[in-house]
Amino acid sequence: MEMYTVWVPASANARLNALRSWLERHQEQLLVTLSLLVGLWLTARSIYELVA
């Protein structure tokens, strides 16, 4: 991303601002989804270790 901002600063600035605003709007949903995925992965791993 740093090299992208060096080569095309105007376009990179617009895209990074769009990404930043999207992350601000969806931060809570993103955290819940990532936590759910990690929890499911840990549960599946634990069940596999108990069975194997």
C-alpha positions as CSV (number, residue, x, y, z in Angstrom):
1,M,0.0,0.0,0.0
2,E,2.9,2.4,0.7
3,M,4.3,2.0,-2.8
4,Y,0.8,2.4,-4.2
5,T,0.5,5.8,-2.4
6,V,3.9,6.8,-3.8
7,W,3.1,5.9,-7.4
8,V,-0.6,7.1,-7.5
9,P,-1.2,9.3,-4.5
10,A,-4.6,10.7,-5.6
11,S,-6.2,7.3,-6.4
12,A,-4.6,5.7,-3.4
13,N,-5.9,8.4,-1.1
14,A,-9.4,8.0,-2.4
15,R,-9.3,4.2,-2.1
16,L,-7.8,4.3,1.4
17,N,-10.4,6.8,2.6
18,A,-13.2,4.6,1.2
19,L,-11.6,1.6,3.0
20,R,-11.3,3.5,6.2
21,S,-14.9,4.7,6.2
22,W,-16.1,1.2,5.4
23,L,-14.1,-0.2,8.3
24,E,-15.5,2.5,10.6
25,R,-19.1,1.6,9.6
26,H,-18.6,-2.2,9.8
27,Q,-16.1,-2.5,12.7
28,E,-18.6,-4.1,15.1
29,Q,-19.8,-6.6,12.6
30,L,-16.3,-7.5,11.6
31,L,-15.2,-8.1,15.2
32,V,-18.2,-10.3,15.9
33,T,-17.7,-12.3,12.7
34,L,-14.0,-12.8,13.3
35,S,-14.6,-13.8,16.9
36,L,-17.3,-16.3,15.8
37,L,-15.0,-17.8,13.3
38,V,-12.1,-18.2,15.8
39,G,-14.5,-19.7,18.3
40,L,-15.8,-22.2,15.8
41,W,-12.3,-23.1,14.7
42,L,-11.2,-23.6,18.4
43,T,-14.3,-25.7,19.1
44,A,-13.8,-27.9,16.0
45,R,-10.1,-28.3,16.9
46,S,-10.9,-29.3,20.5
47,I,-13.5,-31.9,19.4
48,Y,-11.1,-33.3,16.8
49,E,-8.4,-33.7,19.5
50,L,-10.9,-35.4,21.9
51,V,-12.0,-37.9,19.3
52,A,-8.7,-38.6,17.7
